[in-house]
């Protein structure tokens, strides 16, 4: 069995790295949208209950953004790895 060349491995790694930047931007935007509304509630909260609801919304926005990034990054790694394996299997 032949091993994958270093050049191929680095090309696939570079593609994963570029996609990770895209997913970081997308998940950051989602986190900001969710947390932004909650931040407004937090800053204008006249009651303590609204203050804690705003705080929980910010935490939830950050958590959802991180979860989204993790899932998208793992999906990208699996996709690139499987595509690379299929390409190598097709070689004579």
ABEGO torsion letter per residue (X at the ends): XBBBBAAAAAAAAAAAAAAAAAAAAAAAAAAAAAAAAAAAAAAABABAAAAAAAAAAAAAAAAAAAAAAAAAAAAAAAAAAAAAAAAAAABX
